Amino acid sequence: MRRPVIMSMLAGVILTAGTLLGATPAPAVPAADGAARPAAAGSAEPPAEFGTDWHDPLTAAPPVTKPATKSCRVTVAKAQFRDFTPYRGTYTPVTGCGDRWSKVVLRLEGKVKGRQFDRLGYLHVGGVEVFRTSTPEPSPDGIEWSVEKDVTRYSDTFRHAGDVEMLIGNVVDDTYTGVIDVDVTLTFYAAEKSARPAASGALAGSAASARPASVPDRVLTLENGMLTTPRNSERIVAEVYATGSGGGCEEYWYLTVPDAAPYSCKAADGPYREVRIEVDGRLAGIAAPFPTVWTGGWSNPFLWYVIPGPRAFDIKPIEYDLTPFAGLLNDGRPHRVDVSVAGVPEGQSGWSTPVDVLVWQDAKRAHVSGALTEVAAGDMANSSVHRPGSEQRLDTEGGHRLTVAGYVDTSHGRVTTTVGRTLANTSVHRWTDGENTDALTATWTDEEKVTVDGRGPASVTRTHRTYTMDGTTTLGEGDRLRTVLTLGDRVAVDESRGGRRTAWSRSDDTYTGDATYTANVPRDQRHAVATTKERYRLYGSAGCHDRSLVTVQGTLVEDRSRC
């Protein structure tokens, strides 16, 4: 299959979570948390059009906070990626900072120059996927960037020696000259011995705790699709790093149309996608995939040279609470776990769905028994209506509901967990003959409610996720290609116990870009111009972060913090 016509004018991701920070120093401005940040408006006058170099990539996302304790650092990967050969090495646990850390931070530092597409990459330690990312496209003069990710939840993995595998699949030849050079480290922050474990879920941007982090006891992977959990597991969470990529139509799954519509990317059931996880053939979880736009996306790399779209450099996993299945899984036998993406045409590739499983154990029980009590799935709704005309139009509505419940008999009594999830997607796709104009307005919602009822008042966590995309690409006179695009990533979390709210947070990451260039000509004849903006707001019971960035022709003209 080929991409939509406009999308196919530039190739994109060939192969495939963290805060991206600009690597090039600039005059600093004080941030709300006291840290220095890159220069704001007035530090540089933007050129009339893009040249051969631009500001190093950066985002407005909050930094990973670090405690003021002793730290130990180890390099886990140092490689140059020229092809599809993985880097392989060995990880050895650090010494000198204990083995119950308050924070573990992964940092990738990268550089590349010349001409290169965006590429997708992963890092495995001890077989566990701890990081998935994509790369920026370089300038001829070269760029440097860095990514940080809080990986404390994988502490169990980092306590043991293991193999390291990293891959950023790449192609280097006479045309695509960019060699991707990366250095990945882990920094371990010691915990204060006298402190109690820290509560999980602290708001990013708040003061970092020096207490031992509350982390899973085990981090597991599947073996040939099978999962064997410890017999005393009392909480089980699966992570799925789901990404649609590969350079084909599933990279732009949200633009696919039913077979009868005259468009270059087909999917019999239209653009609705849903990532599902099953345990022994029973539906255990559903989720809306995040509509990631990579740094060559929408046929216009000038949108992304400095500010990437949300999550492009920090590919967050989908989380599924499988605790209702713990009583079933705790029988000591292997169980089948399958992940699939509903809506993908049969036989069509383009999705990667690696799975990690996080397990919390009952230290006072050798075996935690229990039972799965409910699996109630509604009918999946999926309707795509094509309206032909001089402007073709496809209206899509999709959604699904699932409730699963189960209990475990722990050393502290019977605990019942109920997980409810509701998905919805609406989109309007418009295009003209030849796809010279191609536009999409879409919204995805993913609402989840987890209720844990045991001794004492029940705890309830509600998570509301909203993803939005509103964009138009037009190929006009003189082959001038213009893309105007807004992307939104909003998440609201509320935690309560006994009906009283105990914690809450709201995040809103909004990207807006407008870029124009001449297509089908050499790079130095594109006469490209672009204005891009990002504002990332995060606030709640644990603190506040509010930062906005603006670039013009690759020059950073505004960097403002409001908290």
Summary of the structure (lengths in Angstrom):
residues: 563
radius of gyration: 23.6
end to end distance: 47.1
largest distance: 72.8
contacts: 2006
relative contact order: 0.17
helix: 7%
strand: 50%
